Amino acid sequence: MKSWPIVAIAVSAMAAGAAFYFYRQQPSAPVAAPAPDVAAAQLVATLPDFQLADRDGQVKSLQDWPDQALIVNFWATWCAPCRREIPLLQQLQRDHGSEGFQVIGIAVDFRDKVLAYADEMKIEYPLLIGEQEALDAAAAFGVEAVGFPFTVFSDRQGRIVTAHMGELTAAQASLILDAVRKVDSGSTSPEAARAALELALAQLPSTPADAN
């Protein structure tokens, strides 16, 4: 399967005051980790095909949102940066859903905890939930050690434009969504968009301004 180097943003956990978490194929035993070296990671070129249960227990796949540019966000209730990021994801869905962007949250967590937290936060975008199955879904993107939150951006054809490991900022999201629009319009390729994004994102602060 074709793969490409992920366009990485080096997010410093010490500077942000928040740790990244990862599972080393053991979803029941998360540990704190420093910012991972995602520059060397390899991601598949198109959205992988996997299935997970949604909030109603219905089995879904990413292919159930055809002709939409997906924002696929891996998260967990125990992950502080993930929780902080949710309002931004909610806003992205409200602001850009009408133009074809769709946020999909993939919770690598216990189902009861996810449902309770989703109700508390009034999460409006679709959620897919699993423990080992959700971790396997992350691995299907080509990631061996997942840092949370982890967000993948695809165009309407399911081609992965870029991915971001760590808490996303509004400024970063704005640049990435603009790149996805250009890919969707045919004015650039995913490869050219990634190269341009790498330069543009490097000029932005790498951590959220309100991180503690």
C-alpha positions as CSV (number, residue, x, y, z in Angstrom):
1,M,0.0,0.0,0.0
2,K,1.3,3.4,-0.9
3,S,2.5,5.5,2.0
4,W,3.9,8.9,2.5
5,P,5.7,10.7,5.3
6,I,3.4,12.5,7.6
7,V,3.6,16.3,7.7
8,A,4.5,16.6,11.4
9,I,4.2,19.4,13.9
10,A,6.6,19.0,16.8
11,V,4.4,19.7,19.8
12,S,6.4,20.1,23.0
13,A,4.6,18.6,26.0
14,M,6.7,20.4,28.5
15,A,6.1,23.8,26.9
16,A,2.4,23.1,26.6
17,G,2.3,21.8,30.2
18,A,0.4,18.7,29.0
19,A,1.6,15.2,28.3
20,F,0.8,13.2,25.3
21,Y,-0.4,9.7,25.9
22,F,0.0,6.6,23.9
23,Y,-0.9,2.9,23.9
24,R,1.8,0.5,22.9
25,Q,-0.8,-2.0,21.7
26,Q,-2.1,-2.1,25.3
27,P,-5.2,0.2,25.5
28,S,-5.7,-0.7,29.2
29,A,-2.4,0.7,30.2
30,P,-1.8,4.3,28.9
31,V,1.3,6.1,30.0
32,A,2.5,9.7,29.7
33,A,5.0,10.2,27.0
34,P,7.0,13.2,25.6
35,A,6.2,14.6,22.2
36,P,6.7,11.8,19.8
37,D,9.0,12.0,16.8
38,V,6.2,11.8,14.2
39,A,8.4,13.1,11.4
40,A,9.5,9.6,10.7
41,A,6.0,8.0,10.8
42,Q,4.5,6.6,7.7
43,L,0.8,7.0,6.9
44,V,-1.2,5.4,4.2
45,A,-2.3,7.6,1.3
46,T,-6.0,7.0,1.6
47,L,-8.5,6.5,4.4
48,P,-8.3,2.9,5.6
49,D,-11.4,0.7,5.8
50,F,-12.3,-0.3,9.3
51,Q,-15.5,-0.6,11.3
52,L,-16.5,0.7,14.8
53,A,-19.7,1.1,16.7
54,D,-21.2,4.6,16.9
55,R,-23.0,6.1,19.9
56,D,-26.1,4.1,19.1
57,G,-24.2,0.9,18.7
58,Q,-24.5,0.9,15.0
59,V,-21.4,-0.3,13.1
60,K,-20.0,2.4,10.9
61,S,-16.9,3.0,8.7
62,L,-15.3,6.2,7.4
63,Q,-16.8,5.3,4.0
64,D,-20.3,6.0,5.5
65,W,-19.5,9.7,4.9
66,P,-18.9,9.8,1.2
67,D,-18.0,12.9,-0.8
68,Q,-17.0,14.7,2.4
69,A,-13.6,16.0,3.6
70,L,-13.1,14.2,6.9
71,I,-11.4,15.5,10.1
72,V,-10.8,12.2,11.9
73,N,-9.9,12.8,15.5
74,F,-8.5,10.1,17.8
75,W,-9.1,10.9,21.5
76,A,-9.8,9.6,24.9
77,T,-11.7,10.9,28.0
78,W,-8.6,10.6,30.2
79,C,-6.5,12.7,27.8
80,A,-6.5,16.4,28.9
81,P,-5.3,17.8,25.6
82,C,-8.1,15.8,23.9
83,R,-10.7,17.3,26.2
84,R,-9.4,20.8,25.6
85,E,-9.6,20.3,21.9
86,I,-13.2,19.3,21.7
87,P,-14.7,22.8,21.7
88,L,-12.5,23.6,18.7
89,L,-13.7,20.5,16.8
90,Q,-17.3,21.4,17.6
91,Q,-16.7,24.9,16.2
92,L,-15.0,23.5,13.1
93,Q,-18.1,21.3,12.4
94,R,-20.5,24.2,12.9
95,D,-18.5,26.6,10.8
96,H,-17.5,24.3,7.9
97,G,-19.9,21.4,7.9
98,S,-22.0,23.2,5.2
99,E,-19.1,23.3,2.8
100,G,-18.4,19.6,3.1
101,F,-16.2,19.1,6.1
102,Q,-17.1,16.4,8.6
103,V,-15.5,15.8,12.0
104,I,-15.5,12.2,13.1
105,G,-14.3,11.5,16.6
106,I,-12.8,8.1,17.3
107,A,-12.6,7.4,21.0
108,V,-10.0,4.9,22.2
109,D,-11.7,4.3,25.5
110,F,-14.4,2.5,27.5
111,R,-17.8,2.9,25.9
112,D,-19.6,4.0,29.1
113,K,-17.1,6.7,29.8
114,V,-17.2,8.0,26.3
115,L,-21.0,8.2,26.2
116,A,-21.2,9.9,29.6
117,Y,-18.5,12.5,28.6
118,A,-20.1,13.0,25.1
119,D,-23.4,13.8,26.8
120,E,-21.8,16.1,29.3
121,M,-19.9,18.0,26.6
122,K,-22.9,17.9,24.2
123,I,-20.7,16.6,21.4
124,E,-22.6,17.1,18.2
125,Y,-20.3,15.4,15.6
126,P,-20.4,11.6,15.1
127,L,-18.4,9.4,17.4
128,L,-17.0,5.9,16.8
129,I,-16.0,4.0,19.9
130,G,-13.7,1.1,20.7
131,E,-10.9,-0.1,22.9
132,Q,-8.4,-2.4,21.1
133,E,-10.5,-2.1,18.0
134,A,-10.1,1.7,18.0
135,L,-6.4,1.4,18.6
136,D,-6.3,-1.0,15.6
137,A,-8.1,1.6,13.6
138,A,-5.3,4.1,14.4
139,A,-2.7,1.5,13.4
140,A,-4.5,1.2,10.1
141,F,-3.3,4.7,9.3
142,G,0.2,3.4,9.6
143,V,0.9,4.7,13.1
144,E,2.7,2.4,15.5
145,A,2.6,4.4,18.7
146,V,-0.3,6.8,18.9
147,G,0.0,10.2,20.7
148,F,-3.4,11.6,21.7
149,P,-5.0,13.6,20.3
150,F,-4.2,12.6,16.8
151,T,-6.1,14.1,13.8
152,V,-6.1,13.1,10.2
153,F,-7.5,15.3,7.4
154,S,-8.7,13.9,4.1
155,D,-10.2,15.4,1.0
156,R,-13.6,14.5,-0.5
157,Q,-12.0,11.6,-2.4
158,G,-10.6,10.0,0.8
159,R,-7.0,11.0,0.1
160,I,-5.1,11.9,3.2
161,V,-3.9,15.5,2.9
162,T,-2.1,15.7,6.3
163,A,-2.2,14.6,9.9
164,H,-1.4,16.3,13.2
165,M,-0.3,14.6,16.4
166,G,-1.0,16.8,19.5
167,E,-3.6,19.4,20.4
168,L,-4.8,21.3,17.4
169,T,-5.0,25.1,17.4
170,A,-7.5,27.2,15.5
171,A,-4.7,28.8,13.4
172,Q,-3.3,25.4,12.5
173,A,-6.8,24.1,11.6
174,S,-7.4,27.1,9.4
175,L,-4.3,26.5,7.3
176,I,-5.0,22.8,7.0
177,L,-8.6,23.3,5.9
178,D,-7.5,25.8,3.3
179,A,-5.0,23.2,2.0
180,V,-7.8,20.6,1.8
181,R,-10.0,23.0,-0.1
182,K,-7.2,23.5,-2.7
183,V,-6.8,19.8,-3.1
184,D,-10.5,19.3,-3.5
185,S,-10.6,22.1,-6.1
186,G,-7.9,20.4,-8.1
187,S,-5.6,23.4,-7.9
188,T,-3.0,21.3,-6.1
189,S,-2.1,17.7,-5.3
190,P,-2.1,16.2,-1.8
191,E,1.7,15.9,-2.1
192,A,2.1,19.6,-3.0
193,A,-0.3,20.7,-0.3
194,R,1.6,18.8,2.3
195,A,4.9,20.4,1.3
196,A,3.3,23.9,1.4
197,L,1.6,23.1,4.8
198,E,4.9,22.0,6.3
199,L,6.4,25.4,5.6
200,A,3.2,27.4,6.6
201,L,2.6,25.5,9.9
202,A,6.3,25.9,10.9
203,Q,5.6,29.6,11.2
204,L,2.9,29.2,13.7
205,P,3.1,28.6,17.5
206,S,3.2,24.8,18.0
207,T,1.1,24.8,21.2
208,P,-2.3,26.2,22.0
209,A,-2.1,29.7,23.5
210,D,-4.3,28.7,26.4
211,A,-2.5,25.5,27.4
212,N,-1.6,25.3,31.0
